[in-house]
Amino acid sequence: MESVRRWRTDWRYPTTLLCIYGFFSTVKPLEPFLILYLTGPDKNLTTEQVNNQIFPVWTYSYLSVLVPVFLLTDWLRYKPVVVFQCVTLFITTAMLLWLKSVPAMQAMQFCYGVVTASEVAYFSYIYSVVDLKRYRKATSYSRSVQLLGYTVGSVLGQLLVSFELLSFNNILMLTLVLTAVALLVSCLLPMPRQSMFFHRRRTGQKIATGGTKRHVYGTGDATEHTNRAKVSLEKMRDEKVEKEETEDEATPGLDEKGPKAEDLEESVGCSQVLLQLWRDFLQCYSSRQLLYWSVWWAMATCGYNQTTNYVQVLWEHVQPSQNFSIYNGGVEAVSNLLGAATAYGIGFTDVRWDQWGELALGGFSGLGAAALFLMTFTGNIWVCYSGYVIFKCLYMLLITIAMYQIAADLSMERYALVFGANNFGALALQTIITSVVVDSGGLGLGIIPQFTIYASYFSLIAVVFSLRGLFTIWRVQRSNKSHESAPPVKQEPPDSEEHRF
C-alpha cells in the first residue's frame, strides 16, 4: 500500500494518465476519410453541402467558445474540462455515426468546435500538478503521445479502408470504444490544488533571490543592449528568471507528501484576473519582436487550419475515390511523422533566430505557398499528396521556432495568455475568410478558387516577412558597424557592495 501511495503522489502518475488519455482520445481512424464517408452512401451528402454548409460551423463554434472555455478551464482547475472534453468528443462521434441530415452534421461540427477549444485544459493540466523543473519532460511526453495517437489513427484507418476490414460505421463504433477508454482514464486524473490565474499558491515565507537581478544578455552582442525594441523582453526575461528561481525552491511537486504547511491557496476574483490578464497582455505585446512573431503565428495558423480542414475536398476533386484507392490515412501519418522530425531537428540548429528568424518566416512561408499552388493546379494525386506533406512540414518547422522564441521570454502564465491570444487572432482571421470565401452565405467558392486564395494568402505572408527580415538584418549589421567604429567606453569598477549590470 505504501508503494501505491507513493506512486499516486509522484509526478509520473498524473503524467502517465494524461498521456493515456491523450493517446486514446486522438486515435481517430475515420478522420482522414471523413469526406468520403459524408459524401458516400452512409450519409448521402453532396460535396458542396459539406464544403460550404457543414465545415464552416466548426470555425464559428471554435471562435465563439474559445475565451469562455479558456477562463472556465482555469477556474475549474482543468480536470473537469478534460472530462467534459472527452464527453463532448463521445457525443460528437455518436452524432456522426447515427445522424444524417445537414442540420445534424452542423450540430456535430459545433460540438467538435467545443472539443477543440477544450484542448487548452489538456495542455494546461500538467503544469498545475508537476514541478517547474519537470515541465519540459511532462510537456514532451504529453505532446508526443498525442502525435502518436494521430499517427496510429491514420495508419489504422488506412489499413481498415484499404483492406476493407471494417465498414465506416464499424470504424466509428471502434472510435466510440476508444473514446470511452479515454473518458474512464480522465476520471482517474487527480484534481489539481492550484491553477495559473484563479487558484494561485502563495507561500507564507518570503524566499530570498540573492539581492541582485541576473542579466540574461551576458554573452550577447552589444547591440542587444541598445535595441529599444527589446527593452520589454529583457524585463520579462528577468521576471521569468526570478520567478523560476523562487518556484524551484518554494513549490512542492507531487512526489512530496503534499503541500507545505506554510503553502496556502489564494483564490482570485474574476475581475482581478481579467484586469491582470489585460495588463500582462499590454506588456507582452509592447515588445515589437514578440508582436511580429505573434502576427506570423496568427496569420500562418489561420491559413494552415483552412488548408487542413478542406484538403480532403481537394483530394477528392483531383482524384475521385470511386476511380482510385485513396491513401489519405497514409499521407496524414507520413506528414505527422515528418513534421515531428522537422520540429525535433530544429532544436539542434545553432541559429540566431532573433536576427534571422523573420527572414526564415518569409522564405519558408514562400515555399509553403509554392506547395499550395502546386497542389491546386496539378492533376496528379501523388503530386498533390507530396505538396501537402511539404506544406505541413514547413508549418511545423516554423511554428516550433515561433513557440520557442516566444516561450523563452515569458513566464508560464504569460505564455498561456500569448498562446491563447495568438490562437484567438488566428480564429478571428479564419472566421472572416470562412464567412467570405467558403460559407454558402458568402461567396461559396469551389475548392480550386479556395486553394488559390490560400496559396495567395501565404504568398502575401512570405513577401511581408521577407521584407521585414531583410530590414532587420540590415539594421543589425548597421548597428554592428557603428558599434565597431565607436571609441571604447571606459568601464567603471564594480561597487564593493554589489555588481552593476
N, C-alpha and C positions, 0 to 999 in steps of 0.2 A: 504493500500500500504506500509505503514511503517513497519508493521509486516512481510509482504512478503519480503521486502528488508533486514530486519534483519535476516530472515531465510536463505536467499540466501548467506549472508556473514558469517553465523555461520558454525562451523566446521562440524556440523551434516548434513548439506546439501550435500556436496560432498561425505561424508562417506555413506550416505543413497543411493545416486545414484550409487556409486561404488558397494555397496552391492547388489542392484537390478540387476545391470549389471552382477556381479559375479554369482548370482543365475541363471538367465535365460541363461547365456552362458555355464553353466555346467550341465544343465538338458539334458542328452543325453540318452533317453530310449533304443536306439538300441545298444549302446556301449557294454553291456555285451553279446550281441548276434551277434556280428559282424562276427565271423567265420561262424556261422550258416547261416547268410544272404549271405555272399560271396560265400559259397560253395553250397548254395541251388539253386533252380530253377530260382531265380531272376537274379543271376549273372553267375551261372553255372561254377564256377572256381574250380580247384582242391585244396586240402589241401596243396600239395607240392608247387603249384604256390603262394598261399597266404603266406605260411611259408617262402619259400626260395627266392621268387622274389619280392613280394609286400611289406611285412612288413619291410624288411631291409632298404627300401628307407627312411622311417621316421627317422631312426638313422642318415643316411648320411645327410639328409636335415637339421635336428636339429643342428648337429655339424657345418655345413657349414655356417649357418646364425646366429649362436648364438652371436658371437663377434660383427659383424656389427649391429645387432639389438640392442645389449646392448648399444653401443655408440650412435646409432641413436635415441634410446629412450630418452636418457638424452639430446641430442642436440635439439630435437623437443619438449622437455618438456612434455613427457608422453602421453598426451591426444591424439594427432594424431596417435600414435602407438596403443593405446587402441582401437580407431575406426578402424584402419587398421586390428587389430587382429580379430575384430568381422566380418568385411567384408570378410576376408580370411576364417574364420570359416563358413560363409554362403556359400562361393564358394565351400569349401570342402564338405559340406553336399549336395549341389546340384550336384556335380560331383559324389558322392557316390550314389545318387538317380537315375540319368539319364544316366550315362555312364557304360560300361560293360567290356571292354577289359582289359587285363593285363597292357598295357601301360597307359591306362586311370586311372586305380587304382593306378599305381605307381605315376602318376601326382597328384592324390588325396592325397597320403601319403606325397608327397613333400609339398603340401600346408598345410597339418596338422603339419608338422615339423615347418613351419613358424609360425603357430598359437601357438605352444608350446613355441617356442623361444620368442614370443612376450609377454608371461606371465610376463616377468620382468617389463613391463610397468604397469600391474595391481598391482603388489606388491610394486612398487616404487612410483606410483602416490600419494598415500595417504600421504607420508612423505613430499611432496612438498607443500601441502595445509593445513596441520594440525600442530598445535603447538607441540613442543617436549614433553610437559607434557601429551599430549593426544595420543602419538604414540601407547602406549600399548592397549588402548581401541580400537582405529581405526584398528590396526592390528588384534586384536581378532575378531572384527566384520567381517572384510573382509575375513579372513581365515575361520571362522566358517560358513559363508554363502556359501562359495564355497563347503565345505564339505556337507552342507545341500543340495545343488544343485545336487552333485554327488549321494547322498543317495536317494533323491526324484526321480532322473532319473532312478536309478537302480530298485527301488521298482515299479515305474510306468511301466517300461519296462517289469518287471516280470509279473505284473498283465495283461498287454495288450497281452503278448505272451501266458501266461498260460490259460487265458480265451478266447483267440482268438477274442479279441475285435477289433483289427486293424491288417491289414497286415503290413509286414515290410515296404513297400513303403509308406503306410499312416503314419506309425510311423515317417519316415523320413520327411514327409510333416509337421507333428506336430513339429518336431525339427526345421525345417526352420522357422515356425511361432515364436517359442520361441527365435530363434536367431535374427529374425527381431526386436522383442521387445528389446532385449539386444542392438542391433545396435542403435535403437532410443534413448535409455537411455544414451548410450555412447556419443552421440552427444550433450546431455544436460549437460555433465560434464563441470564445469568451467575450464578455461585454467589457469594452474599454472603460477606464475610470476617468479619462480626460479626452478632450478634443482640442483642435487648434485655436478655436475662437471663443466658443460659448462656455466650455468647461476646461479652463486652464488650471495647471498645477502651479501653486506658488509655494515657496519654501519658507519656513519660519526663521531660518538663519541665513543671513546675507553671505554670499560667497565672495571672497576677495579675488580679483582678477590680476593682481600684480602691480596695480597703480599706474601703469602706462599702457597706451594703446600699441598694438602690434601693427606695423605697417606691412602691407601686402605687396608693395611695389619695390621691395629692397633690391631685387635683382633685375628690375625692368629698365627700359630705355628712359633716358632723361626727359624725352618728350612726353612720356606718360604723366609726368608730374605737372606739366604745364598745360595739358589739354583740358580746357574748361568743360568740355562736354563730358568728362569722366569724373567730375567732382562728386556728383551724387552717387555714382557707382562706388567710388572709394569709401564714401561714408557708409553705404550699405554693406560693403565688404567688411569694414571694421566692426560694424554692429553684428554681422554674422559670426565673425571670429570670436568676439566677446561672448555672444550667446551660446555658441557651441562649447567654448571652454567652460562656461558656467554649467550648462546642462550635462556635460560629460561627468561633472563632479556631483551634481545635485539630483539628477533624475534617475530613479531606480528602474531596472528592466524587469521583465517577467521572470528572470532566473533568480531574482531575490524573493524573499518571503513576503512580499507585499510592500506598500508604501512606507516610507519612514514616518516616525511619529510626528516629526515636525512638518511633513508634507500635507498640505491642505488643498482641497478642491475649491476653486474660485469660480463661481458661476457669474457670467457677464450677461447683462441685458441686451436685447436685440438692438435697441437704439445705440448703445455703446459700441456694439460690434460693427454696425453699419457705419458709424462715424469713424471708427478706427480703420475699417476697410477703405473708406474714401480717402483718408489721409495717406494710407500706405499706397493706394492707387496713384495719387498725385505725385508722391515722392518717387515711386518706382519709374513712372513714365516721364519724369522730369529729365531722366538720362536719355540723351539722344541716341546713344549706342543701343541701349535696351529697346528704345522706341522703334528703331529701324529693324532690328531683328524681330520684334513682335509684329510689325507691319507685314514683313515677309511671311512669318508664321501664319497669320490670319489669312492672307491672300492665297498662299500656296495650299493651306489646308482646305480652304473653300474649293479650289479647283480640283484638288485630289479627291475630296468627297464626292464631288459631282461626277468625276471620271469613274471612280469605283462603283458608284451607285448605278450608273447607266451603261457600263461597259458590256454587260451581258446582252443588252439590246443591240449594241453594235456588233457583237459577235454573231448574234442570230441574223442580223442583216447581211453581214459579209458571207456567212455560210449557214444557211438554214439547217436546223438539226435533223430535218426529215431526209436530207441528202448527205449527211456526214455524221460520223461518230465523233461527238464533241468531247473535248478534253479540258473543259473549264476547270474541273477539280484539280487536275494535274498542274495546270498553269498557275492556279492560285497557290498551290503548295510550293511550286518552284519559286514563284515571286516572293512568298513569305520567307523561305529559307535564304534566298539570295539577298533579300532586303535586310534580314537579320545579320547575315555575314558582312554585308557592307557597313551596317551601323556599328557592328562589333569592331571591324577593322579600323574604323576612323579613330578609335581610341589609341591606336598605336602610331598615329601620324604625328609628326612634330612640326606643326604649322602655327604661325601666329594668326589665329583666326580673327583677332581684333583688328588686324591690318588687312588681311587677305580675304576675310570671311564674306564681305559684301560682294566682292568680285566673284567669289565662288558661288554665292547665291544666284547671281545673274547668269554666270556661264552655265552652270548645271541646270538652271531653270530653262535656258535656251535649248539645251539638249532634250529636256523633257517635252518642250513644245514641239521639237522636231519629231520625237517619237509619237506624239499625239497626231500630228499631221500625217505621218506615215500610216498610223492605224486607221485614220479617217478615209484616206483615199486609196488604200490598197484593196485589191480584190482577193488577196491570198490570206486565208485564215491563220496560217503559220506566221506570216509576217506581222499580222495583227496581234497574235499572241506574244511574239517577241518584243514588239513595241510596248506592249503593256508591262512586260517584265522589266524592261529597261526603265520605263517611266516610274514604276513603283520603287525600284531600287534607288533611283536618283532622289526621289522624295524622302525615302527612309534615311538616306545619307545626309541630306540637308537638314531634315527636322531633328536628327540626332545632334548635329552641330549646333543648331539654334537652341535646343533644350539645354545643352551643356553650357553654352555661352551665357544663357540667362540664369541657369541654376547656380553657376559658380559665384554669382554676385548677390544672391538673395538668401534670406532665412527660409525655413520650410513654409512658414505661414505666408510670406510674401510670394514665394514661388507658386504656392497653391492659388493665390489671388491672380498672379500674372497668367498662370496656366488657364484658369477659368476665364479671365478677361479675353485672352487671345482666342480661345475656342468660341467664346460668345461672338467676338468680332467675325470669326470665320463663318459662323452660322448665320449671322446677320447678312453678310455678303451672299452666302449661299441661298438664303431665303429670297433675296432680291433677284438673283439670277434664275432661281427656280420659278418664281412667280411670273417673271417676264418672258423667259425663254421656253420653259418646259411646260408649265401648267396650261391646261386647256383653256383656262380663263384668261390667259395672256396670249402670247404668240402661238403656243402649242406647236413648236417646230419639230420636224422629224429628227431622227437620230444623227444623220450626217450633218445637217446645219448645226445641231447642238455641239457635236465634237469639233466642228470647225471653229465655233466660238470659244470652246475650252482651250484649243490649241492657240488661238489668237490671244486669249487671256494670259496664258503662260508666256507667250512672246512679249507681251507688254511688261510682265514682271521681269523678264530677262533684260529688257532694254533699260528699265528704270534702275535696277540694282547693279547692272554692269556699269552704267554711267556713275552711279553713286560710289561703286567700288573703285573705279579709276580716280575719281576725285579724292577719295580717302587716301589712296596710295600716294598720289601727287602731294597732298597736304603733309603726310608723314615724312616723305622724302625732303620736302622743302624745310620742314621743321628740323630734321636731322642736319641739313646743310647749315642752317642758321645757327644751330647749337654748336656745330664743329668750328664755325668761324668766330663765334663769340669768345671773348677773353675768359680765362678760367676765373671762377668765383672763389674768393678766399673763404675757406670753411672755418667757422668758429669752433673752438674746442668745446666738448660737451660739459654741461654743468656737473658739479660734483654730486648733486642730489639725484638727478635723473637724466636720461638721454633725451635729446631732441630729435624729432623725426620730421 
